[in-house]
Amino acid sequence: MKVIFSTLVLIALTLTACGEAGDRAEARTAETPSASAFAGAAAANTGTPDAPRKLTWDDLMPVGESKILKELMQEHMARVSDIREGSAKDEMVQIGTFNVVESLDGQHVRIPGYVIPFNFNKTNEYSEFLLVPYAGACIHAPPPPPNQIVYVKADKPVKVESIWDAVWVEGGLKTQKHEDALSDAAYTLTLTSLEAYQ
């Protein structure tokens, strides 16, 4: 029962965060980018190689997505409440969709987040990983929705000092999904640079 309760609490927190992000995304216009959960990660620009478009996690949520996410969460909660004590499995269920903001496809972007490697190694160097909006996502808690995860791939491995510290990633964004046992992502980014978030 503790597993069910813990999972429900974590899912509710994720839904609240994503719901608020979606609500803000629905209120914005193409000319008025939303505020960032990261202080200082502000206004978008043209997205040229010389000046990448700065994105917030709100920018990845299509209009109407928060309503869909709430409905999916309610369905999941109803199923979980039917599970009898002792029969629950400690599973991290990813709830959400692969719905994307099509206008972001092909843009050169810069977005802050946290690195989740597929496999940890002693050198902390990775050529592919997931970028998520909060520390520890996909590790000890249900992962964010697919459209709040970016699959990042690099030509050469990059060093990540700590997965608990935020970073900026920059590169070419595609509305291309990546499915994995760890978590699914609705976006793919070809990395050109990674640096500490400041």
N, C-alpha and C positions, 0 to 999 in steps of 0.2 A: 504494500500500500504506500510505503514511503517513496518507492520508485515512481509510482503513478503520480503522487502529489508533487514530487520534485520535477517530474517531466511537465506536468500541467503548469506549474509556476514558471518554468523556463520558457515554455511555449507562449504563455500569456505575456511575459515580458517582451519576447520577440515580436509578437503580434502588435503589442502596444507601440513599440518603436517603429515597426514597419508601417503600421496604420497611420501614425502621425506623419511619417515621411510621405506616405501616399497622399494624405489629405493636403499636405503642403504642396506636393507635386501637382495635384489637381488644381490648386488655386493659382499656380503660376502661369505666365504666358511665355511664349518663345523668347520674347524680348527681356523678360524679367526672371533670371535664374533664382532658384530657391536658396535659402540660407543653408550653411553647412553645419553638420553635427561637429565638425572639426573647426575650432576657432581659427579664423584667418584663411580658410579654404574658400575663397569667395568667388567673385563674378567670372562668368564664362567669357571667352573671347572667340576669335575667328577659328582657332584650332589649326593654325598653320604649323609647319615644322619648326619655324623660328619662335612661334608663340602658341604653345599647345592650349587647347581649351581646358580650363580648370573645371572639373566636375565635382559635384557633391553626390552622396548616395541617393538623395532625393531625385537627382536628374536621371537615374537609371530606372525609376518607377514610372510606367506609363499611366496616363490618365485613367481613372476608374479602378486601378489595381488594388487600392486599399479596401474597397468594398468586396472584391473577389477574395482577397486574403482573409477578411473577417468571416466570410461565409465558409471558406475551407476550414478555418480554425474551429468554427462552431460545429461543423460536421465531425471533425476529428475529436473534439472534446466530448461529443455525444457518444462516439464509439468507445472512447477510453472510459467513460463513466459506467459503461456496461460491463467492463471487465471485473470479474470477481477477485477478491483479495487472494493473493498468492499465485494468480494465473498470469500476472503481467510479466512481460519481458523487458529488460533494460535496453530499449532500442531508442535511437535518436532519429525521429521521423522528420524528414524535411517537408515542410508544407509551403506551397506556393506554386507559381507558374513560371513558364519560360517566356512570358510576354515581355517584350522589350520596347524601347524607344527607337524606332527604325531610323530616325534622323541622326542618331549617333553612329550609325554604321559607316566605317571608313574614316572617322575623324581621328585626328592626332590629339590625344587628351593627356591630362595629368589629374590624378585622383589620389587622395590619401586613404590609408587603410592599414590593415595588419596582415602579415604573411602567415599562411598556413601551408607548410611543405607537405608533400605527399609522403615522403620518407625523410626522417631526420638523419643527418650524418655529422661526423666529427668536425668537419671543416665549415659547416653552416653555409655551404655554397649550393645554390639550386638553379636549375635551368627551367624548372616549371613549378608553379605553386598556385594556391588560391589566394586572392586578395579579398578580405572580408571587412565589414564596417566596424567590428568591435573585437577586442582581444579575446582569444580563446574560442571563438566561434568554430563549430565543427569538431571540437576536441572533447569537451565535457558537457556540452549542451546541444540541444537540437540546432542544426545549422539554419542560417537565414534562408529566405526564399531564394530560388535560383537566380532571380533577377536582382538580387542584392549580393551576388557573388561574381567575381571576375576571375576567370582562368587566365593565368599569366604564363607566357612562354618566352624564353630568351635564347638567342643564338649561343651565347656563352654563359656559364653559370655565374651568378652574382652572389656576393656575400651578404648574408642577413645576420646582423649582430645578435638580435633577440626578437623572437616572435611576439614578445610582450611590448615592444616599442613600435609606435606608428611610423610608417614610411610614406614617401611620395613615390608613386610609380608613374612612368610616362611612356607613351607608345601609341601604336595604331590600334584602335578599338574596332572590333567586329561584333555584330549581333549574331554570334555563332555559339551554339551551346556546346558544353563539354560535360559529359556524364562520367561519373567516377563513383566508386564505392564510398569514398569519404564524403562527397557532396557533389551535387550538380550545379553547374554555372550556366547562366543564360548569355554571358558575354565572354569574349576572348580578347586578350590584349597581347600584342607582340611588343615586348619590352625594348625600349631604347635607353632608359635610365632608371635607377632606383637610388633614392637618397633618404636620409633620416628626415622625419617630419619635424619642422620647426615653426 
